[in-house]
Amino acid sequence: MQGIVKFNCHWNQSGPVISDEQFEIINYWREILFNMDLIGAYENGVAYGNISMRIKGGNQFIITASATGEIPELEPGHYVKVTSFNIDDNAVQCVGPLKASSESLTHAAIYMADPDTNAVIHVHSTDLWNELIYKVPTTNPGMEYGTPGLAKDIFRLFRDSDVFEKRIIVMAGDRSGIITFGNDMDEAASVLMQYLKTMV
């Protein structure tokens, strides 16, 4: 569930921060995921799902802005750059036309845990969630989305599970929330699509 900012968001408002190349890559998959209802908004208006891409040479990343899940076609102004973060303080610094997604710390934890990950996809699928929970790396059900506890629990998965091989995380405390990641956006999306195929 996106659209509820639960963290300390230090936001420097600016014009678009995403390059043409980044926009082309990230928005291609975001549109596909939206059309598959894996990113969207619930009837109560709360948006869900987001997508991010590491900026080469560090832990900064581009991510969909808060509350953009319901928008069918995003524009460059719907993306934000996370410039720094502090998981212990539940804080994110970002720059862009809008504020960063409330899931930014979760994406940040994956980028910190695996330097080879350059793309993270967070979607909602109740069917896939029910199929995969506790069969693939799964977060502690007591850890709610968008919290330092969840971010730290992701570090636990990278330490104690086969998440490096599986490239997928089920968020037990975020019913229907699933994360995939990869060396690039194509790999992160491919992992998700392979698991979805098992549902057919």
C-alpha positions in Angstrom: 0.0 0.0 0.0 1.5 3.2 -1.2 0.3 6.7 -0.8 0.6 6.9 3.0 4.0 8.4 3.9 5.0 6.7 7.2 8.6 7.9 7.3 10.5 11.1 7.8 10.7 12.4 4.3 13.1 15.2 3.8 12.1 16.5 0.4 13.8 19.1 -1.8 11.2 20.0 -4.4 12.6 20.4 -7.9 11.9 19.7 -11.5 12.2 16.2 -13.1 15.3 14.3 -11.9 15.1 11.2 -14.1 17.2 10.9 -17.3 15.6 10.0 -20.6 17.3 6.6 -20.6 16.2 5.8 -17.0 12.7 6.9 -17.8 12.5 4.7 -20.9 13.7 1.6 -18.9 11.7 2.0 -15.7 8.5 3.3 -17.3 8.4 0.5 -19.8 8.0 -2.0 -17.1 5.9 0.2 -14.8 3.3 0.4 -17.6 3.2 -3.3 -18.0 2.8 -3.9 -14.3 0.0 -1.3 -14.1 -1.8 -3.0 -17.0 -1.5 -6.3 -15.1 -3.1 -4.8 -12.0 0.1 -5.5 -10.1 0.5 -1.7 -9.5 -2.6 0.4 -9.0 -4.9 1.7 -6.3 -7.6 0.1 -4.1 -11.2 1.3 -4.0 -10.4 3.4 -0.9 -8.0 5.4 -3.0 -4.8 4.0 -1.4 -2.2 3.3 -4.1 0.0 0.2 -4.1 3.1 -1.0 -5.8 6.3 0.8 -6.9 9.4 0.4 -8.9 12.9 1.7 -8.5 16.3 1.7 -10.3 19.8 2.3 -8.7 21.8 5.2 -10.0 25.2 3.8 -10.9 28.0 4.3 -8.4 26.3 4.3 -5.0 23.0 3.7 -3.1 21.1 6.5 -4.6 18.1 5.5 -6.7 15.1 6.6 -8.7 11.7 5.5 -7.4 8.1 6.2 -8.3 6.7 9.0 -6.2 4.2 8.5 -3.4 0.5 8.0 -4.4 1.2 7.5 -8.1 -0.1 3.9 -8.2 -3.5 4.9 -9.7 -2.0 6.9 -12.6 -2.1 4.8 -15.8 0.8 6.5 -17.6 3.5 8.1 -15.6 5.6 11.1 -16.7 9.1 12.1 -15.7 7.6 14.3 -13.0 6.2 11.2 -11.3 9.7 9.9 -10.4 11.9 11.0 -7.5 15.6 10.6 -6.7 16.4 9.2 -3.2 19.7 10.8 -2.4 20.3 9.4 1.1 18.6 7.5 3.8 18.9 6.4 7.4 17.1 3.2 8.3 17.6 3.6 12.1 16.0 7.1 12.0 13.3 6.0 9.5 14.4 8.9 7.3 14.8 9.4 3.6 16.2 12.4 1.7 14.8 12.9 -1.7 14.7 15.4 -4.6 12.1 15.8 -7.3 8.7 17.1 -8.2 6.9 14.9 -5.6 7.8 13.0 -2.4 9.3 9.5 -2.5 7.2 6.4 -2.0 6.7 5.2 1.5 8.4 2.0 0.5 11.7 3.8 -0.2 13.4 2.3 2.9 12.5 -1.2 1.8 14.1 -0.6 -1.6 17.1 1.1 0.1 17.7 -2.0 2.3 17.8 -4.3 -0.8 20.3 -2.0 -2.6 22.5 -1.9 0.6 22.3 -5.7 1.1 23.2 -6.5 -2.5 25.5 -4.2 -4.4 24.8 -6.1 -7.6 21.1 -5.3 -7.5 20.2 -2.4 -9.7 16.4 -2.7 -9.9 13.6 -3.4 -7.4 9.9 -4.1 -8.2 7.2 -4.1 -5.5 3.8 -5.4 -6.6 0.6 -6.6 -5.0 -0.9 -10.0 -6.0 -3.0 -11.8 -3.4 -3.0 -15.0 -5.4 0.8 -15.1 -5.8 1.3 -14.0 -2.2 -0.9 -16.9 -0.9 1.0 -19.3 -3.2 4.5 -18.2 -2.2 4.4 -17.1 1.5 6.9 -19.1 3.5 7.9 -21.1 0.4 10.3 -18.3 -0.7 12.2 -15.8 1.5 9.5 -14.2 3.6 9.6 -11.2 6.0 8.5 -11.4 9.6 4.7 -10.9 9.7 5.1 -8.5 12.6 7.0 -6.1 10.3 4.7 -3.6 8.6 5.5 -2.1 5.2 7.5 1.1 5.1 9.1 0.7 8.5 12.7 0.4 9.8 11.8 -3.0 11.2 10.9 -4.3 7.7 14.1 -2.8 6.2 16.2 -4.6 8.9 14.3 -7.8 8.4 15.3 -7.7 4.8 18.9 -7.6 5.9 18.1 -10.8 7.9 16.8 -12.5 4.8 20.0 -11.6 2.9 22.0 -13.0 5.7 20.0 -16.2 6.5 18.0 -17.3 3.5 18.5 -18.1 -0.2 17.2 -14.7 -1.3 20.3 -14.1 -3.4 19.3 -17.1 -5.6 15.5 -16.7 -5.5 15.5 -12.9 -6.1 12.1 -12.6 -4.5 10.7 -11.6 -1.1 7.2 -12.1 0.2 6.1 -9.4 2.7 4.2 -11.3 5.3 3.2 -8.1 7.1 1.9 -6.5 3.9 -0.9 -8.8 2.6 -0.3 -9.4 -1.1 3.0 -7.5 -1.1 5.8 -9.1 -3.2 9.2 -7.8 -4.1 11.5 -9.0 -6.9 14.9 -7.6 -7.8 17.7 -8.1 -10.2 20.9 -6.9 -11.8 18.8 -4.8 -14.1 15.1 -4.0 -14.6 14.6 -6.8 -17.1 15.9 -9.4 -14.6 13.7 -8.1 -11.8 10.7 -8.2 -14.1 11.6 -11.6 -15.5 11.8 -13.1 -12.0 8.3 -11.8 -11.3 6.9 -13.1 -14.6 8.4 -16.6 -14.0 6.6 -16.9 -10.7 3.4 -15.6 -12.1 3.6 -18.2 -14.9 3.4 -20.9 -12.2 0.0 -19.6 -11.3 -1.5 -20.2 -14.7 
